Structure formats: structure tokens, C-alpha cells
Amino acid sequence: MTRIRVGLVGCGFVSELHMYAFRRVYGVDVEVAAVAARGDKVVAFAGHHNIPRVYRSFAELIADRDLDVVDICTPPNLHAVRRLFRPRRRSAADRQARAEGADV
């Protein structure tokens, strides 16, 4: 079975929805391996979902070479962080940006 390692950006409502969805993906082993967010809630979120790595900045998460996908679960006005990605990596926010007419 194919394995995909995901890094989450954010730890709020949308992150909870995505965690629920990741557990239900059929045919792919999805491991949420890291989460990045500001504030103290990120530690509790990681503990609740058994996420092994916690980062306090988006740049630290993006630098994690063990991740295959970065899932941006923040409000759209904060999605500019996707410009920090190395070209080999795509983000879930890219799909939304294309739908809104942005060049990604």
C-alpha cells in the first residue's frame, strides 16, 4: 500500500476535519507526521491525534524533508505561505488557488 506523509499547517476547525478525512482514505496509508501552528493549542492537537512532530513555524514544517504533502488548513488570506515550498512539493491549497484564478 502506498504511504503518504502529511504535514498540517494549522490546528483549528479545518485541521480537525482533515484529520477525520485522512483516517478514512481507502487504498493509501496516510500518516500525519507533523503539524505547525503558533500558540499552545498545537501541542494539545498533536497529542490528541498522535502526531509525532510539532513545529512553531511554517518554515520549519516546510523544511521537513520527510513530508510528501503539506496540507494548509488556515484561512485563505494566510495561504501565501505556499510560496515557500520547494518545487518538488505540492500543497492542498494549490487546488483552491487555481479555482480562484491564481497562478500557482
C-alpha positions in Angstrom: 0.0 0.0 0.0 1.2 3.5 -0.9 2.2 5.6 2.1 1.9 9.4 2.1 3.3 11.5 4.9 1.4 14.7 5.5 2.3 17.9 7.4 -0.6 20.1 8.6 -0.4 23.9 8.7 -2.8 25.0 11.4 -4.6 23.2 14.2 -8.2 24.6 14.2 -11.5 23.5 12.8 -10.4 22.7 9.3 -7.4 20.7 10.6 -9.9 18.6 12.6 -12.0 17.9 9.5 -8.9 16.9 7.5 -7.7 14.6 10.3 -11.1 12.9 10.2 -10.9 12.6 6.4 -7.3 11.3 6.4 -8.3 8.4 8.7 -10.9 7.3 6.1 -8.8 7.4 2.9 -9.1 4.0 1.2 -6.1 2.4 -0.6 -3.4 4.8 0.7 -1.8 4.8 4.1 -2.0 8.5 5.2 0.3 9.4 8.1 0.0 12.9 9.5 3.6 13.2 10.6 3.9 16.8 11.6 1.9 19.9 12.4 2.8 23.6 12.6 1.0 26.4 14.2 1.5 29.3 16.5 0.3 29.2 20.1 0.0 26.5 22.7 -3.0 24.7 21.1 -0.7 22.9 18.6 0.8 20.8 21.3 -2.6 19.6 22.5 -3.7 19.0 18.9 -0.6 16.9 18.2 -1.1 14.9 21.4 -4.8 14.2 20.7 -4.0 13.0 17.2 -0.7 11.2 17.9 1.2 13.5 15.6 4.9 13.0 16.4 6.5 16.3 15.3 5.3 19.8 16.3 6.7 22.9 14.7 6.1 26.5 15.8 6.6 28.0 12.3 5.5 27.2 8.8 9.1 27.4 7.6 10.2 24.7 9.9 7.5 22.4 8.7 8.2 23.0 5.1 11.9 22.2 5.7 11.0 18.7 6.9 12.2 16.5 4.1 10.2 13.5 5.4 6.9 15.0 4.3 5.3 14.3 1.0 2.4 16.7 1.2 1.7 19.9 3.1 -2.0 20.5 3.9 -2.7 24.2 4.6 -5.6 24.4 6.9 -5.5 28.1 7.6 -7.8 31.0 6.4 -7.3 31.8 2.7 -5.6 35.1 3.5 -2.7 33.2 5.1 -2.2 30.8 2.1 0.7 33.0 0.7 2.9 30.7 2.8 2.8 28.2 -0.1 5.3 30.4 -1.9 7.9 29.0 0.5 7.6 25.4 -0.9 10.3 23.7 -2.8 9.2 23.0 -6.3 9.0 19.2 -5.6 6.2 19.6 -3.2 2.5 20.5 -3.8 0.0 21.8 -1.2 -3.7 21.2 -0.8 -4.1 25.0 -1.0 -2.8 24.9 -4.7 -6.1 23.3 -5.8 -8.1 26.2 -4.1 -5.8 28.8 -5.5 -6.3 27.5 -9.1 -10.0 27.5 -8.6 -9.8 31.2 -7.6 -7.8 32.0 -10.7 -4.3 32.4 -9.1 -1.2 31.3 -10.9 0.5 28.5 -8.8 
